[in-house]
Amino acid sequence: MIKVGIYGGSGYTGQELMRLLLGHPDVQVVVTTSRRFAGVPVADVYPHFAGLTDLVFTDERPEKVAEMADLIFLALPHGVSMEAVPGFVQSGKKIIDLSADFRLRDQAAYEQWYGVHKAPGMLREAVYGLPELYRDRIRKTHLVANPGCYPTSIILGLAPLLRSRWIDAASVIADSKSGVSGAGRDPQIDSLFCEVDGGFKAYKVGRHRHTPEIEQELSALAGQEMKISFTPHLLPVKRGILSTIYGRLNSDVTAEEATALYQSFYRDEPFVRIRRSGQFPNLSSVVGSNYCDIGVTVDKRTGRIIIVSVIDNLIKGASGQAIQNMNLLCGLKETTGLPGIALFP
């Protein structure tokens, strides 16, 4: 039985980790931390855990958590994880960080978008935790940088095209929409019910922090530096991300040929499903699951390919993907403990 700790467990990603790990057959959650709720039972903060766990939130230091657990998930805000990770690394434990602190390999890029990095020497130690692209490296590392939610939907949506050089790398546009849970649990005016219900808006236009992460991974796939136009939007729903992605084709192909490319590229991937030609996924097909569903077509009139990629932002976009990475790190079957069927209706 693998002993697991959740460092920063009171937010949405932390509770989602707890929910999924409580059903994992090879894992025991032995500690979860929260400064705000230290001393409070987890089930008092999240009543849906009543009768399922007796854990109480603690405010232990990283060294103490490392003594208790074999593997630690960090569900901390950006800028905070980097202070805790070095201690966990020194302890020799496996670490999966759900913040952005170790996703970017370039210190200057991180500091341009996030602020000063306090552990720059560890940036090259981390492996970007997208199993579909880095599975073998994830198995061998001790520090996984779990991807962001928007990047997961966009990178998986574009990977087959960029690897095969089917599109003009300078032409990519990503138009993404997310549920409100992506903003986290801390109260913010923009995510209040009365502000969100009945509305639909773009935000952080041209300046979202996920942009350099997306461009880093797309550039690696394309074999050249890429810049994209990325615009996020806020949907009046709790969960889910839908990204509509556009790119100019380098040659004349049909929608059927494009679909076949995606089916071949992802044929062995347990959590990526490609829709038949002419079909496109709905958020309702993935919410509550660890799947990424993708549909693709070709607009002959404009010479563009259009990709629709959907995920649950809290599962494949965060905690589910983190558990997928944990399974790889620990030599378990990759799908173990992860939900395979979406919640519908």
C-alpha positions as CSV (number, residue, x, y, z in Angstrom):
1,M,0.0,0.0,0.0
2,I,1.4,3.4,-1.0
3,K,1.2,6.0,1.7
4,V,0.3,9.4,0.2
5,G,0.2,12.9,1.5
6,I,-1.7,15.9,0.1
7,Y,0.1,19.1,0.9
8,G,-2.4,21.9,0.6
9,G,-5.5,19.8,0.6
10,S,-8.4,22.2,1.2
11,G,-8.9,23.6,-2.3
12,Y,-10.8,22.1,-5.2
13,T,-7.9,20.2,-6.5
14,G,-6.9,19.0,-3.1
15,Q,-10.4,17.7,-2.4
16,E,-10.6,16.1,-5.8
17,L,-7.4,14.3,-5.1
18,M,-8.9,13.1,-1.8
19,R,-12.1,11.9,-3.5
20,L,-10.2,9.9,-6.2
21,L,-7.6,8.5,-3.8
22,L,-10.1,7.2,-1.3
23,G,-11.3,4.9,-4.1
24,H,-7.8,3.9,-5.2
25,P,-7.0,0.2,-4.3
26,D,-3.3,0.7,-3.9
27,V,-3.2,3.9,-1.9
28,Q,-3.7,5.1,1.6
29,V,-4.0,8.9,2.2
30,V,-2.1,9.4,5.5
31,V,-1.9,13.1,5.8
32,T,-3.5,16.3,4.3
33,T,-2.5,19.8,5.2
34,S,-4.2,23.2,5.3
35,R,-3.1,26.3,7.3
36,R,-6.6,27.7,7.2
37,F,-8.3,24.5,8.4
38,A,-5.6,23.0,10.7
39,G,-7.2,20.8,13.3
40,V,-10.5,20.6,11.4
41,P,-11.8,17.2,10.2
42,V,-11.7,16.9,6.4
43,A,-15.4,15.8,6.5
44,D,-16.3,19.1,8.3
45,V,-14.9,21.1,5.5
46,Y,-16.2,18.8,2.7
47,P,-19.3,17.0,4.1
48,H,-19.4,14.6,1.1
49,F,-16.4,12.8,2.8
50,A,-18.5,12.0,5.9
51,G,-18.0,8.4,7.0
52,L,-15.3,7.9,4.4
53,T,-12.3,9.3,6.1
54,D,-11.3,10.3,9.7
55,L,-8.4,12.5,8.5
56,V,-8.0,15.9,10.1
57,F,-6.3,18.8,8.3
58,T,-2.8,19.5,9.8
59,D,-0.3,22.3,9.3
60,E,2.8,20.1,9.3
61,R,6.1,21.2,7.8
62,P,7.3,19.4,4.6
63,E,9.9,17.4,6.6
64,K,7.2,16.0,8.8
65,V,4.9,15.1,5.9
66,A,7.8,13.4,4.1
67,E,8.3,11.2,7.2
68,M,4.7,10.0,6.9
69,A,4.3,9.6,3.2
70,D,6.0,7.8,0.3
71,L,4.6,10.2,-2.3
72,I,3.4,13.8,-1.9
73,F,1.0,15.7,-4.0
74,L,1.3,19.5,-3.8
75,A,-1.9,21.4,-4.4
76,L,-0.6,24.8,-3.5
77,P,-0.9,28.2,-5.2
78,H,1.7,29.3,-7.7
79,G,4.7,30.7,-6.0
80,V,4.2,28.7,-2.8
81,S,5.0,25.2,-4.1
82,M,8.6,26.2,-5.0
83,E,9.2,26.9,-1.2
84,A,8.1,23.4,-0.2
85,V,9.4,21.2,-3.1
86,P,13.2,21.4,-2.2
87,G,12.5,19.9,1.2
88,F,10.5,17.1,-0.2
89,V,13.2,16.4,-2.9
90,Q,15.9,16.2,-0.2
91,S,13.8,13.7,1.6
92,G,14.0,11.3,-1.4
93,K,10.3,11.1,-1.8
94,K,8.3,11.2,-5.1
95,I,6.6,14.5,-5.7
96,I,3.7,15.6,-8.0
97,D,3.3,19.4,-8.0
98,L,-0.1,20.7,-9.3
99,S,1.0,24.3,-9.4
100,A,2.8,26.0,-12.3
101,D,6.1,26.4,-10.4
102,F,8.0,23.7,-12.2
103,R,6.2,23.5,-15.6
104,L,8.3,26.0,-17.4
105,R,11.9,25.0,-18.1
106,D,13.1,28.6,-18.7
107,Q,13.5,30.6,-15.5
108,A,13.2,33.9,-17.5
109,A,9.8,32.8,-18.9
110,Y,8.5,31.8,-15.5
111,E,9.6,35.2,-14.0
112,Q,8.0,37.1,-16.9
113,W,4.6,35.6,-16.2
114,Y,4.6,34.6,-12.5
115,G,7.4,36.4,-10.6
116,V,10.7,35.5,-9.0
117,H,11.5,31.8,-8.9
118,K,13.0,30.7,-5.6
119,A,14.2,27.3,-6.7
120,P,15.5,27.8,-10.3
121,G,18.0,25.0,-10.0
122,M,15.2,22.5,-9.9
123,L,13.4,23.6,-13.0
124,R,15.4,21.1,-15.2
125,E,14.8,18.3,-12.7
126,A,11.1,18.3,-13.2
127,V,9.3,16.3,-15.9
128,Y,6.3,17.8,-17.5
129,G,3.5,15.5,-16.5
130,L,1.5,14.9,-19.7
131,P,1.6,11.1,-20.0
132,E,0.6,11.0,-23.6
133,L,3.8,12.8,-24.5
134,Y,6.3,12.0,-21.6
135,R,5.2,8.6,-20.2
136,D,8.7,7.1,-20.2
137,R,10.3,10.1,-18.6
138,I,7.6,10.3,-15.9
139,R,8.3,6.7,-14.9
140,K,11.9,7.6,-14.2
141,T,11.7,11.0,-12.4
142,H,11.1,12.0,-8.8
143,L,9.5,15.4,-9.5
144,V,6.5,15.7,-11.8
145,A,5.2,19.1,-12.9
146,N,1.5,18.4,-13.4
147,P,0.1,20.3,-16.5
148,G,-2.4,23.1,-16.4
149,C,-6.0,22.5,-17.4
150,Y,-6.1,24.8,-20.5
151,P,-2.7,23.5,-21.7
152,T,-3.8,19.9,-21.4
153,S,-6.8,20.4,-23.7
154,I,-4.9,22.5,-26.2
155,I,-1.7,20.4,-26.3
156,L,-3.5,17.1,-26.7
157,G,-5.7,18.8,-29.4
158,L,-2.7,19.8,-31.5
159,A,-0.1,17.1,-30.9
160,P,-0.9,14.9,-33.9
161,L,-0.9,17.8,-36.3
162,L,2.4,19.4,-35.0
163,R,4.3,16.1,-34.9
164,S,3.2,15.3,-38.5
165,R,3.9,18.9,-39.7
166,W,0.4,19.1,-41.1
167,I,-0.2,22.8,-40.1
168,D,1.5,26.1,-40.3
169,A,2.9,26.5,-36.8
170,A,2.4,30.3,-36.9
171,S,-1.3,30.1,-37.6
172,V,-2.6,28.5,-34.4
173,I,-5.5,30.1,-32.5
174,A,-7.0,28.5,-29.4
175,D,-10.4,29.7,-28.1
176,S,-11.0,28.0,-24.7
177,K,-13.9,28.0,-22.2
178,S,-13.8,26.8,-18.6
179,G,-16.1,26.1,-15.8
180,V,-15.9,28.3,-12.7
181,S,-14.1,25.7,-10.5
182,G,-11.0,26.6,-12.5
183,A,-10.8,29.8,-10.5
184,G,-10.3,27.9,-7.2
185,R,-12.2,28.0,-4.0
186,D,-11.1,31.3,-2.5
187,P,-13.9,33.8,-2.8
188,Q,-13.6,36.2,-5.8
189,I,-16.2,38.7,-7.1
190,D,-15.8,37.4,-10.7
191,S,-16.7,33.8,-9.7
192,L,-19.7,34.6,-7.4
193,F,-22.9,33.0,-8.5
194,C,-24.6,36.3,-9.4
195,E,-21.7,37.3,-11.4
196,V,-21.4,34.1,-13.4
197,D,-25.0,32.7,-13.8
198,G,-26.5,33.7,-17.1
199,G,-23.3,35.2,-18.4
200,F,-20.4,34.2,-20.7
201,K,-17.2,36.3,-21.0
202,A,-13.6,36.4,-22.1
203,Y,-11.0,37.2,-19.4
204,K,-7.2,37.8,-19.3
205,V,-7.3,38.3,-23.0
206,G,-3.8,38.2,-24.5
207,R,-2.2,37.8,-21.0
208,H,-3.2,34.4,-19.5
209,R,-0.4,32.7,-17.5
210,H,-0.9,29.4,-19.2
211,T,0.3,30.9,-22.5
212,P,4.0,30.2,-22.1
213,E,3.3,26.7,-20.9
214,I,1.2,26.0,-24.0
215,E,3.9,27.5,-26.3
216,Q,6.7,25.6,-24.6
217,E,5.1,22.2,-25.3
218,L,3.8,23.1,-28.7
219,S,7.2,24.3,-29.7
220,A,8.7,21.0,-28.6
221,L,6.2,19.1,-30.7
222,A,6.7,21.3,-33.8
223,G,10.5,21.4,-33.6
224,Q,10.4,25.2,-33.8
225,E,9.5,28.2,-31.7
226,M,5.7,28.7,-31.6
227,K,3.5,31.6,-30.5
228,I,-0.3,31.2,-30.4
229,S,-3.3,33.4,-29.9
230,F,-5.0,32.0,-26.8
231,T,-8.2,33.5,-25.3
232,P,-9.9,31.9,-22.3
233,H,-13.6,32.4,-21.4
234,L,-15.6,31.7,-18.3
235,L,-18.6,29.4,-18.7
236,P,-21.6,29.5,-16.2
237,V,-20.9,25.8,-15.2
238,K,-19.0,24.2,-12.4
239,R,-16.7,21.9,-14.3
240,G,-15.2,21.4,-17.7
241,I,-13.0,22.9,-20.4
242,L,-13.9,23.1,-24.1
243,S,-11.1,24.3,-26.5
244,T,-11.8,25.1,-30.1
245,I,-8.5,25.2,-31.9
246,Y,-7.7,26.5,-35.5
247,G,-4.7,26.0,-37.7
248,R,-3.9,26.6,-41.4
249,L,-3.2,23.3,-43.2
250,N,0.0,22.8,-45.2
251,S,-1.6,20.5,-47.7
252,D,-5.0,19.5,-49.0
253,V,-6.5,16.8,-46.7
254,T,-10.0,15.7,-45.9
255,A,-11.8,15.6,-42.5
256,E,-11.7,11.8,-42.8
257,E,-7.9,11.8,-43.2
258,A,-7.5,14.2,-40.3
259,T,-9.6,12.0,-38.1
260,A,-7.6,9.0,-39.1
261,L,-4.4,10.8,-38.2
262,Y,-5.8,11.4,-34.7
263,Q,-7.0,7.9,-34.3
264,S,-3.6,6.5,-35.2
265,F,-1.7,8.9,-32.9
266,Y,-3.8,8.2,-29.9
267,R,-4.7,4.5,-30.6
268,D,-2.9,3.2,-27.5
269,E,-3.9,6.1,-25.1
270,P,-6.4,5.0,-22.4
271,F,-7.7,8.5,-21.7
272,V,-7.9,10.1,-25.1
273,R,-11.0,9.3,-27.3
274,I,-11.3,10.5,-30.9
275,R,-14.8,11.1,-32.2
276,R,-15.8,9.8,-35.6
277,S,-15.4,12.2,-38.5
278,G,-18.2,14.8,-38.4
279,Q,-18.8,14.4,-34.6
280,F,-17.7,16.7,-31.9
281,P,-17.6,16.2,-28.1
282,N,-19.7,17.9,-25.4
283,L,-18.5,18.8,-21.9
284,S,-21.2,16.4,-20.6
285,S,-19.3,13.5,-22.2
286,V,-16.2,14.0,-20.0
287,V,-17.2,15.8,-16.8
288,G,-16.5,13.4,-13.9
289,S,-14.0,11.4,-15.9
290,N,-10.3,11.5,-16.7
291,Y,-11.0,11.5,-20.5
292,C,-10.0,14.0,-23.1
293,D,-12.4,13.8,-26.1
294,I,-11.4,15.2,-29.4
295,G,-13.3,15.9,-32.6
296,V,-11.6,17.2,-35.8
297,T,-12.8,18.5,-39.2
298,V,-11.5,20.5,-42.2
299,D,-12.9,23.8,-43.5
300,K,-12.2,23.4,-47.2
301,R,-13.3,27.0,-47.8
302,T,-10.6,28.5,-45.6
303,G,-8.0,25.8,-45.7
304,R,-8.1,25.5,-41.9
305,I,-8.4,22.5,-39.7
306,I,-10.7,22.8,-36.6
307,I,-10.2,20.8,-33.5
308,V,-12.6,20.6,-30.5
309,S,-11.0,19.2,-27.3
310,V,-12.9,18.7,-24.0
311,I,-11.8,17.7,-20.5
312,D,-12.9,17.9,-16.9
313,N,-10.7,20.7,-15.6
314,L,-10.5,19.2,-12.1
315,I,-9.8,15.6,-13.3
316,K,-7.8,15.3,-16.5
317,G,-6.9,19.0,-16.1
318,A,-5.6,18.6,-12.6
319,S,-6.1,15.8,-10.0
320,G,-7.0,12.9,-12.2
321,Q,-3.9,13.5,-14.4
322,A,-1.9,13.8,-11.2
323,I,-3.1,10.3,-10.2
324,Q,-2.3,9.1,-13.7
325,N,1.2,10.3,-13.1
326,M,1.3,8.7,-9.7
327,N,0.4,5.4,-11.2
328,L,3.3,5.7,-13.6
329,L,5.8,6.8,-10.9
330,C,4.8,3.8,-8.8
331,G,4.7,1.1,-11.4
332,L,1.0,0.7,-11.3
333,K,-1.5,0.2,-14.2
334,E,-2.0,3.7,-15.5
335,T,-5.8,3.7,-15.3
336,T,-5.9,2.4,-11.7
337,G,-8.3,4.4,-9.4
338,L,-9.4,6.7,-12.2
339,P,-13.1,7.2,-13.2
340,G,-13.8,5.9,-16.7
341,I,-17.4,7.0,-17.2
342,A,-18.6,10.6,-17.1
343,L,-21.4,11.8,-14.9
344,F,-24.5,12.2,-17.0
345,P,-26.9,14.0,-16.9
